Amino acid sequence: MSRGKKEPIEVICPRCRYTEIVYLPIEDLPRCPQCNIQMSISELLDEGKSY
């Protein structure tokens, strides 16, 4: 699997638990639109993942 393409990750706000899906590579993680604090990575959403 090549790591050069954009990969989806789920980010979460540590304060209000707002979640959002963004695509890597990004320079820095987005800020929560409600709390205006930097969000952290919740989960890497790899393709082909089965539940």
C-alpha positions as CSV (number, residue, x, y, z in Angstrom):
1,M,0.0,0.0,0.0
2,S,1.5,3.3,-1.0
3,R,1.5,6.1,1.6
4,G,1.8,8.9,-0.9
5,K,-1.9,9.3,-1.6
6,K,-4.4,11.1,0.7
7,E,-5.8,8.8,3.4
8,P,-8.9,9.5,5.5
9,I,-8.5,10.0,9.2
10,E,-11.1,10.7,11.8
11,V,-10.3,13.6,14.2
12,I,-12.1,14.4,17.4
13,C,-12.3,17.4,19.7
14,P,-11.0,16.5,23.1
15,R,-13.5,19.0,24.8
16,C,-16.9,18.5,23.1
17,R,-16.2,15.2,21.2
18,Y,-17.1,16.8,17.8
19,T,-15.8,14.4,15.1
20,E,-14.8,15.1,11.5
21,I,-13.1,13.2,8.7
22,V,-10.2,14.8,7.0
23,Y,-7.7,13.6,4.5
24,L,-3.9,13.3,5.0
25,P,-1.4,14.6,4.2
26,I,-2.3,17.9,5.9
27,E,0.1,20.3,7.4
28,D,-1.7,20.4,10.8
29,L,-4.9,19.1,12.3
30,P,-8.0,21.2,12.0
31,R,-9.5,23.3,14.8
32,C,-12.9,22.4,16.3
33,P,-15.6,24.8,14.9
34,Q,-17.4,24.9,18.2
35,C,-14.5,25.1,20.8
36,N,-11.7,26.5,18.6
37,I,-9.1,24.1,20.0
38,Q,-6.9,21.8,18.0
39,M,-8.5,18.4,17.3
40,S,-6.7,15.1,17.8
41,I,-6.6,11.9,15.7
42,S,-9.4,9.5,16.8
43,E,-8.9,6.8,14.2
44,L,-7.1,6.0,10.9
45,L,-9.7,5.0,8.4
46,D,-7.8,2.5,6.2
47,E,-9.5,1.1,3.1
48,G,-10.5,-2.5,3.2
49,K,-11.1,-2.6,6.9
50,S,-13.7,-5.1,8.0
51,Y,-15.9,-5.1,11.1
